[in-house]
Amino acid sequence: MDYKQCGNRVIVRIDKGEELVDSLKTICKKLDIKLGSIYGLGATEKVTVGLMNTKTKKYQSKEFTGDHEITSLLGNITTMNGEVYLHLHITIGNVEHKTMGGHLTSAVISATFEGIIDIIDDQVTREYHEDVGLNLLKL
């Protein structure tokens, strides 16, 4: 993993074998980023994607293995209980050019990930809402 800060933007490279979500959290902690957005693309060999079941209020997750392109990663950075909180969604494509997507839980990079973090000079936190079953923005 490597990164370079350019004003309120951070250019990110995550390398083969590294876990994407953990790497992004590490960068946010090192740079003390409390609010921002993330976008990027790359390739993964093992990725877990979830979908929120609104009736049970639980994520239904599925792991995909093998070569997949990360055609889009989008998300935001906030905090919860004083810790970095990433809310990330991903779209991946397979060798048959079929795409899948959802809430990103984890991804192991198979070639590289290239991303940009846009830093917002402020802070927004989250709190759990029982009726929805999610950690919602506290504005």
TIRO-2110 file (N, C-alpha, C; in Angstrom, 1 decimal):
// TIRO-2110
0.9, -1.2, 0.0, N, 1, A
0.0, 0.0, 0.0, CA, 1, A
0.9, 1.2, 0.0, C, 1, A
0.5, 2.2, -0.8, N, 2, A
1.1, 3.5, -0.7, CA, 2, A
0.1, 4.6, -1.0, C, 2, A
0.4, 5.8, -0.6, N, 3, A
-0.5, 6.9, -0.8, CA, 3, A
0.3, 8.2, -0.9, C, 3, A
-0.4, 9.2, -1.5, N, 4, A
0.2, 10.5, -1.6, CA, 4, A
-0.9, 11.5, -1.4, C, 4, A
-0.7, 12.4, -0.4, N, 5, A
-1.7, 13.5, -0.2, CA, 5, A
-1.4, 14.7, -1.0, C, 5, A
-2.4, 15.2, -1.7, N, 6, A
-2.3, 16.3, -2.6, CA, 6, A
-3.4, 17.3, -2.2, C, 6, A
-3.2, 18.2, -1.2, N, 7, A
-4.2, 19.1, -0.7, CA, 7, A
-5.2, 18.2, 0.1, C, 7, A
-6.5, 18.4, -0.3, N, 8, A
-7.6, 17.6, 0.3, CA, 8, A
-7.9, 16.3, -0.4, C, 8, A
-7.0, 15.8, -1.2, N, 9, A
-7.1, 14.6, -1.9, CA, 9, A
-6.0, 13.7, -1.6, C, 9, A
-6.3, 12.4, -1.5, N, 10, A
-5.2, 11.4, -1.2, CA, 10, A
-5.3, 10.3, -2.4, C, 10, A
-4.2, 10.2, -3.1, N, 11, A
-4.1, 9.2, -4.2, CA, 11, A
-3.6, 7.9, -3.5, C, 11, A
-4.3, 6.8, -3.7, N, 12, A
-4.1, 5.5, -3.0, CA, 12, A
-3.7, 4.4, -4.0, C, 12, A
-2.7, 3.6, -3.7, N, 13, A
-2.5, 2.4, -4.4, CA, 13, A
-2.4, 1.3, -3.3, C, 13, A
-3.2, 0.2, -3.6, N, 14, A
-3.2, -0.9, -2.7, CA, 14, A
-2.7, -2.1, -3.5, C, 14, A
-1.7, -2.9, -3.0, N, 15, A
-1.0, -3.9, -3.8, CA, 15, A
-1.6, -5.3, -3.6, C, 15, A
-1.1, -6.1, -4.5, N, 16, A
-1.5, -7.5, -4.6, CA, 16, A
-1.4, -8.2, -3.2, C, 16, A
-2.4, -8.9, -2.8, N, 17, A
-2.4, -9.6, -1.5, CA, 17, A
-2.9, -8.8, -0.3, C, 17, A
-3.0, -7.5, -0.5, N, 18, A
-3.5, -6.7, 0.6, CA, 18, A
-5.0, -6.6, 0.7, C, 18, A
-5.5, -6.5, 1.9, N, 19, A
-7.0, -6.4, 2.1, CA, 19, A
-7.4, -5.0, 1.9, C, 19, A
-8.4, -4.7, 1.1, N, 20, A
-8.8, -3.4, 0.7, CA, 20, A
-9.4, -2.5, 1.8, C, 20, A
-10.3, -3.1, 2.5, N, 21, A
-11.0, -2.3, 3.5, CA, 21, A
-10.1, -1.9, 4.7, C, 21, A
-9.3, -2.9, 5.1, N, 22, A
-8.3, -2.6, 6.2, CA, 22, A
-7.3, -1.6, 5.8, C, 22, A
-6.8, -1.7, 4.5, N, 23, A
-5.8, -0.7, 4.0, CA, 23, A
-6.4, 0.7, 4.0, C, 23, A
-7.6, 0.8, 3.5, N, 24, A
-8.3, 2.2, 3.5, CA, 24, A
-8.4, 2.7, 4.9, C, 24, A
-8.8, 1.9, 5.8, N, 25, A
-9.0, 2.3, 7.2, CA, 25, A
-7.6, 2.8, 7.8, C, 25, A
-6.6, 2.0, 7.5, N, 26, A
-5.2, 2.4, 8.0, CA, 26, A
-4.8, 3.8, 7.5, C, 26, A
-5.1, 4.0, 6.2, N, 27, A
-4.7, 5.3, 5.6, CA, 27, A
-5.5, 6.4, 6.3, C, 27, A
-6.8, 6.2, 6.5, N, 28, A
-7.7, 7.2, 7.2, CA, 28, A
-7.2, 7.5, 8.6, C, 28, A
-6.8, 6.5, 9.3, N, 29, A
-6.3, 6.6, 10.7, CA, 29, A
-5.0, 7.4, 10.7, C, 29, A
-4.0, 7.0, 9.8, N, 30, A
-2.7, 7.7, 9.7, CA, 30, A
-2.9, 9.2, 9.4, C, 30, A
-3.8, 9.5, 8.5, N, 31, A
-4.0, 10.9, 8.1, CA, 31, A
-5.1, 11.6, 8.9, C, 31, A
-5.6, 10.9, 9.9, N, 32, A
-6.7, 11.5, 10.7, CA, 32, A
-7.9, 12.1, 9.9, C, 32, A
-8.3, 11.3, 8.9, N, 33, A
-9.4, 11.6, 8.1, CA, 33, A
-10.7, 11.2, 8.8, C, 33, A
-11.6, 12.2, 9.1, N, 34, A
-12.8, 11.9, 9.8, CA, 34, A
-14.1, 12.1, 9.0, C, 34, A
-13.9, 12.7, 7.7, N, 35, A
-15.0, 12.8, 6.8, CA, 35, A
-14.5, 12.9, 5.4, C, 35, A
-15.1, 12.2, 4.5, N, 36, A
-14.7, 12.2, 3.1, CA, 36, A
-15.4, 11.2, 2.3, C, 36, A
-15.0, 11.1, 1.0, N, 37, A
-15.5, 10.1, 0.1, CA, 37, A
-14.3, 9.4, -0.5, C, 37, A
-14.6, 8.2, -1.0, N, 38, A
-13.6, 7.3, -1.6, CA, 38, A
-14.2, 6.8, -2.9, C, 38, A
-13.4, 6.7, -4.0, N, 39, A
-13.8, 6.1, -5.2, CA, 39, A
-12.5, 5.4, -5.8, C, 39, A
-12.8, 4.3, -6.6, N, 40, A
-11.6, 3.7, -7.2, CA, 40, A
-12.0, 2.5, -8.0, C, 40, A
-10.9, 1.8, -8.5, N, 41, A
-11.1, 0.6, -9.3, CA, 41, A
-9.9, -0.3, -9.2, C, 41, A
-9.9, -1.5, -9.7, N, 42, A
-8.8, -2.4, -9.6, CA, 42, A
-9.2, -3.8, -9.9, C, 42, A
-8.6, -4.8, -9.1, N, 43, A
-8.9, -6.2, -9.3, CA, 43, A
-8.8, -6.9, -8.0, C, 43, A
-9.7, -7.9, -7.9, N, 44, A
-9.7, -8.7, -6.6, CA, 44, A
-9.8, -10.2, -7.0, C, 44, A
-9.3, -11.0, -6.0, N, 45, A
-9.4, -12.5, -6.2, CA, 45, A
-10.3, -13.1, -5.2, C, 45, A
-10.7, -12.3, -4.2, N, 46, A
-11.6, -12.8, -3.1, CA, 46, A
-12.3, -11.6, -2.5, C, 46, A
-13.6, -11.6, -2.7, N, 47, A
-14.4, -10.4, -2.2, CA, 47, A
-15.7, -10.9, -1.6, C, 47, A
-16.1, -10.2, -0.5, N, 48, A
-17.3, -10.5, 0.2, CA, 48, A
-18.2, -9.3, 0.0, C, 48, A
-19.4, -9.5, -0.5, N, 49, A
-20.4, -8.5, -0.8, CA, 49, A
-21.7, -8.8, -0.1, C, 49, A
-22.3, -7.7, 0.5, N, 50, A
-23.5, -8.0, 1.2, CA, 50, A
-24.7, -7.2, 0.7, C, 50, A
-25.9, -7.6, 1.1, N, 51, A
-27.1, -6.9, 0.8, CA, 51, A
-27.9, -6.9, 2.1, C, 51, A
-28.4, -5.7, 2.5, N, 52, A
-29.2, -5.6, 3.7, CA, 52, A
-30.6, -6.1, 3.5, C, 52, A
-31.0, -7.1, 4.3, N, 53, A
-32.3, -7.6, 4.3, CA, 53, A
-33.1, -6.7, 5.3, C, 53, A
-34.0, -5.9, 4.7, N, 54, A
-34.7, -4.9, 5.6, CA, 54, A
-35.7, -5.5, 6.5, C, 54, A
-36.1, -6.8, 6.3, N, 55, A
-37.0, -7.4, 7.2, CA, 55, A
-36.3, -8.0, 8.4, C, 55, A
-35.2, -8.6, 8.2, N, 56, A
-34.4, -9.2, 9.3, CA, 56, A
-33.4, -8.3, 9.9, C, 56, A
-33.1, -7.2, 9.2, N, 57, A
-32.1, -6.2, 9.6, CA, 57, A
-30.7, -6.8, 9.7, C, 57, A
-30.4, -7.7, 8.8, N, 58, A
-29.1, -8.3, 8.8, CA, 58, A
-28.6, -8.4, 7.3, C, 58, A
-27.3, -8.3, 7.2, N, 59, A
-26.7, -8.4, 5.9, CA, 59, A
-26.7, -9.9, 5.4, C, 59, A
-27.0, -10.1, 4.2, N, 60, A
-26.9, -11.4, 3.5, CA, 60, A
-25.6, -11.3, 2.7, C, 60, A
-24.6, -12.0, 3.0, N, 61, A
-23.3, -11.8, 2.4, CA, 61, A
-23.0, -13.0, 1.5, C, 61, A
-22.2, -12.8, 0.4, N, 62, A
-21.7, -13.8, -0.5, CA, 62, A
-20.3, -13.5, -0.8, C, 62, A
-19.5, -14.6, -0.8, N, 63, A
-18.1, -14.4, -1.2, CA, 63, A
-17.9, -14.9, -2.6, C, 63, A
-17.1, -14.1, -3.4, N, 64, A
-16.8, -14.4, -4.8, CA, 64, A
-15.3, -14.6, -4.8, C, 64, A
-14.8, -15.7, -5.5, N, 65, A
-13.4, -16.0, -5.6, CA, 65, A
-13.1, -16.1, -7.1, C, 65, A
-11.8, -16.0, -7.4, N, 66, A
-11.4, -16.0, -8.8, CA, 66, A
-11.1, -14.5, -9.3, C, 66, A
-10.8, -14.4, -10.5, N, 67, A
-10.5, -13.1, -11.1, CA, 67, A
-11.7, -12.3, -11.3, C, 67, A
-11.7, -11.1, -10.7, N, 68, A
-12.8, -10.1, -10.8, CA, 68, A
-12.2, -8.7, -10.9, C, 68, A
-12.7, -8.0, -11.9, N, 69, A
-12.4, -6.6, -12.0, CA, 69, A
-13.2, -5.8, -11.0, C, 69, A
-12.6, -4.8, -10.3, N, 70, A
-13.4, -3.9, -9.5, CA, 70, A
-13.7, -2.7, -10.5, C, 70, A
-14.9, -2.8, -11.0, N, 71, A
-15.3, -1.7, -12.0, CA, 71, A
-15.7, -0.4, -11.3, C, 71, A
-16.1, -0.5, -10.0, N, 72, A
-16.4, 0.7, -9.3, CA, 72, A
-16.4, 0.4, -7.8, C, 72, A
-15.7, 1.3, -7.1, N, 73, A
-15.9, 1.3, -5.6, CA, 73, A
-16.2, 2.7, -5.2, C, 73, A
-17.3, 2.8, -4.5, N, 74, A
-17.8, 4.2, -4.0, CA, 74, A
-18.1, 4.1, -2.5, C, 74, A
-17.8, 5.1, -1.8, N, 75, A
-18.1, 5.1, -0.4, CA, 75, A
-17.8, 6.4, 0.3, C, 75, A
-18.1, 6.4, 1.6, N, 76, A
-17.9, 7.5, 2.4, CA, 76, A
-17.1, 7.2, 3.7, C, 76, A
-16.5, 8.2, 4.3, N, 77, A
-15.8, 8.1, 5.5, CA, 77, A
-16.5, 8.9, 6.6, C, 77, A
-16.8, 8.3, 7.7, N, 78, A
-17.3, 9.0, 8.8, CA, 78, A
-16.6, 8.4, 10.1, C, 78, A
-17.2, 8.7, 11.2, N, 79, A
-16.7, 8.0, 12.5, CA, 79, A
-17.9, 7.5, 13.2, C, 79, A
-17.6, 6.5, 14.1, N, 80, A
-18.6, 6.0, 15.0, CA, 80, A
-17.8, 5.5, 16.2, C, 80, A
-18.3, 6.0, 17.4, N, 81, A
-17.6, 5.7, 18.7, CA, 81, A
-16.1, 6.0, 18.6, C, 81, A
-15.8, 7.1, 17.9, N, 82, A
-14.4, 7.6, 17.9, CA, 82, A
-13.5, 6.9, 16.9, C, 82, A
-14.0, 5.9, 16.1, N, 83, A
-13.3, 5.1, 15.2, CA, 83, A
-13.7, 5.5, 13.8, C, 83, A
-12.7, 5.3, 12.8, N, 84, A
-13.0, 5.4, 11.4, CA, 84, A
-14.1, 4.4, 11.0, C, 84, A
-15.1, 4.9, 10.3, N, 85, A
-16.2, 4.1, 9.8, CA, 85, A
-16.3, 4.3, 8.3, C, 85, A
-16.1, 3.2, 7.6, N, 86, A
-16.2, 3.2, 6.1, CA, 86, A
-17.5, 2.6, 5.7, C, 86, A
-18.2, 3.2, 4.8, N, 87, A
-19.4, 2.7, 4.2, CA, 87, A
-19.1, 2.6, 2.7, C, 87, A
-18.9, 1.3, 2.2, N, 88, A
-18.4, 1.1, 0.9, CA, 88, A
-19.3, 0.2, 0.1, C, 88, A
-19.5, 0.6, -1.2, N, 89, A
-20.2, -0.3, -2.1, CA, 89, A
-19.3, -0.6, -3.3, C, 89, A
-19.5, -1.8, -3.8, N, 90, A
-18.6, -2.2, -4.9, CA, 90, A
-19.3, -2.9, -6.0, C, 90, A
-18.9, -2.7, -7.2, N, 91, A
-19.3, -3.5, -8.4, CA, 91, A
-18.2, -4.2, -9.0, C, 91, A
-18.3, -5.5, -9.1, N, 92, A
-17.3, -6.3, -9.7, CA, 92, A
-17.8, -7.0, -11.0, C, 92, A
-16.8, -7.3, -11.9, N, 93, A
-17.2, -8.0, -13.1, CA, 93, A
-16.3, -9.3, -13.2, C, 93, A
-16.9, -10.4, -13.7, N, 94, A
-16.2, -11.6, -13.9, CA, 94, A
-15.7, -11.8, -15.3, C, 94, A
-15.1, -13.0, -15.6, N, 95, A
-14.6, -13.3, -16.9, CA, 95, A
-15.7, -13.4, -18.0, C, 95, A
-16.9, -13.6, -17.6, N, 96, A
-18.0, -13.7, -18.5, CA, 96, A
-18.7, -12.3, -18.7, C, 96, A
-18.0, -11.3, -18.1, N, 97, A
-18.5, -9.9, -18.2, CA, 97, A
-19.8, -9.7, -17.5, C, 97, A
-20.1, -10.5, -16.5, N, 98, A
-21.3, -10.3, -15.7, CA, 98, A
-20.9, -9.5, -14.4, C, 98, A
-21.7, -8.6, -14.0, N, 99, A
-21.4, -7.8, -12.8, CA, 99, A
-22.3, -8.1, -11.7, C, 99, A
-21.7, -8.0, -10.5, N, 100, A
-22.4, -8.1, -9.2, CA, 100, A
-22.0, -7.0, -8.3, C, 100, A
-22.8, -6.7, -7.4, N, 101, A
-22.4, -5.6, -6.5, CA, 101, A
-23.2, -5.5, -5.2, C, 101, A
-22.7, -4.7, -4.3, N, 102, A
-23.4, -4.5, -3.1, CA, 102, A
-22.5, -3.8, -2.0, C, 102, A
-22.8, -4.0, -0.8, N, 103, A
-22.0, -3.5, 0.3, CA, 103, A
-20.7, -4.3, 0.5, C, 103, A
-19.6, -3.6, 0.5, N, 104, A
-18.3, -4.3, 0.5, CA, 104, A
-17.9, -4.6, 2.0, C, 104, A
-17.7, -5.9, 2.3, N, 105, A
-17.2, -6.3, 3.6, CA, 105, A
-15.7, -6.5, 3.6, C, 105, A
-15.2, -7.2, 2.6, N, 106, A
-13.8, -7.3, 2.4, CA, 106, A
-13.4, -7.7, 1.0, C, 106, A
-12.1, -7.4, 0.6, N, 107, A
-11.6, -7.8, -0.7, CA, 107, A
-10.1, -7.9, -0.6, C, 107, A
-9.6, -9.0, -1.2, N, 108, A
-8.2, -9.2, -1.3, CA, 108, A
-7.8, -8.8, -2.7, C, 108, A
-6.8, -7.9, -2.8, N, 109, A
-6.4, -7.3, -4.1, CA, 109, A
-5.6, -8.4, -4.9, C, 109, A
-5.9, -8.6, -6.2, N, 110, A
-5.2, -9.6, -7.0, CA, 110, A
-4.1, -9.0, -7.9, C, 110, A
-4.2, -7.7, -8.2, N, 111, A
-3.3, -7.0, -9.0, CA, 111, A
-2.9, -5.7, -8.4, C, 111, A
-3.9, -4.8, -8.4, N, 112, A
-3.8, -3.5, -7.8, CA, 112, A
-5.1, -2.8, -7.6, C, 112, A
-5.2, -1.9, -6.7, N, 113, A
-6.3, -1.0, -6.5, CA, 113, A
-5.8, 0.4, -6.6, C, 113, A
-6.5, 1.3, -7.4, N, 114, A
-6.2, 2.7, -7.5, CA, 114, A
-7.4, 3.5, -7.0, C, 114, A
-7.2, 4.3, -6.1, N, 115, A
-8.3, 5.1, -5.6, CA, 115, A
-8.0, 6.5, -5.2, C, 115, A
-9.0, 7.3, -5.0, N, 116, A
-8.9, 8.7, -4.5, CA, 116, A
-9.8, 8.9, -3.3, C, 116, A
-9.2, 9.5, -2.3, N, 117, A
-10.0, 9.9, -1.1, CA, 117, A
-10.1, 11.4, -1.2, C, 117, A
-11.3, 11.9, -1.2, N, 118, A
-11.6, 13.3, -1.1, CA, 118, A
-11.9, 13.6, 0.4, C, 118, A
-11.0, 14.5, 1.0, N, 119, A
-11.2, 14.8, 2.4, CA, 119, A
-12.1, 16.0, 2.6, C, 119, A
-13.0, 16.0, 3.5, N, 120, A
-13.9, 17.1, 3.9, CA, 120, A
-13.4, 17.5, 5.2, C, 120, A
-13.1, 18.8, 5.4, N, 121, A
-12.6, 19.3, 6.7, CA, 121, A
-13.8, 19.5, 7.7, C, 121, A
-14.2, 18.4, 8.2, N, 122, A
-15.3, 18.4, 9.2, CA, 122, A
-15.4, 17.0, 9.8, C, 122, A
-16.4, 16.8, 10.5, N, 123, A
-16.6, 15.5, 11.1, CA, 123, A
-18.1, 15.2, 11.2, C, 123, A
-18.5, 14.0, 10.8, N, 124, A
-19.9, 13.5, 10.9, CA, 124, A
-19.8, 12.1, 11.5, C, 124, A
-20.6, 11.9, 12.5, N, 125, A
-20.6, 10.6, 13.2, CA, 125, A
-21.8, 9.8, 12.8, C, 125, A
-21.9, 8.5, 13.3, N, 126, A
-23.0, 7.6, 13.1, CA, 126, A
-23.6, 7.1, 14.4, C, 126, A
-24.8, 6.7, 14.3, N, 127, A
-25.4, 6.1, 15.5, CA, 127, A
-26.4, 5.0, 15.0, C, 127, A
-26.5, 3.9, 15.7, N, 128, A
-27.4, 2.8, 15.4, CA, 128, A
-28.8, 3.2, 15.6, C, 128, A
-29.6, 2.8, 14.5, N, 129, A
-31.1, 3.1, 14.6, CA, 129, A
-31.8, 1.7, 14.5, C, 129, A
-32.4, 1.4, 15.6, N, 130, A
-33.1, 0.1, 15.8, CA, 130, A
-34.1, -0.2, 14.7, C, 130, A
-34.9, 0.9, 14.4, N, 131, A
-36.0, 0.7, 13.4, CA, 131, A
-35.6, 0.3, 12.0, C, 131, A
-34.4, 0.7, 11.7, N, 132, A
-33.8, 0.4, 10.3, CA, 132, A
-32.8, -0.7, 10.4, C, 132, A
-32.1, -0.8, 11.6, N, 133, A
-31.1, -1.8, 11.7, CA, 133, A
-29.7, -1.4, 11.1, C, 133, A
-29.5, -0.1, 11.0, N, 134, A
-28.3, 0.4, 10.4, CA, 134, A
-27.7, 1.5, 11.2, C, 134, A
-26.4, 1.7, 11.0, N, 135, A
-25.7, 2.8, 11.6, CA, 135, A
-25.8, 4.0, 10.7, C, 135, A
-26.7, 4.9, 11.0, N, 136, A
-27.1, 6.0, 10.2, CA, 136, A
-26.3, 7.3, 10.5, C, 136, A
-26.2, 8.2, 9.5, N, 137, A
-25.5, 9.4, 9.7, CA, 137, A
-26.2, 10.3, 10.8, C, 137, A
-25.4, 10.8, 11.7, N, 138, A
-25.9, 11.7, 12.7, CA, 138, A
-25.5, 13.2, 12.3, C, 138, A
-26.5, 13.9, 11.7, N, 139, A
-26.2, 15.2, 11.2, CA, 139, A
-26.7, 16.3, 12.1, C, 139, A
END
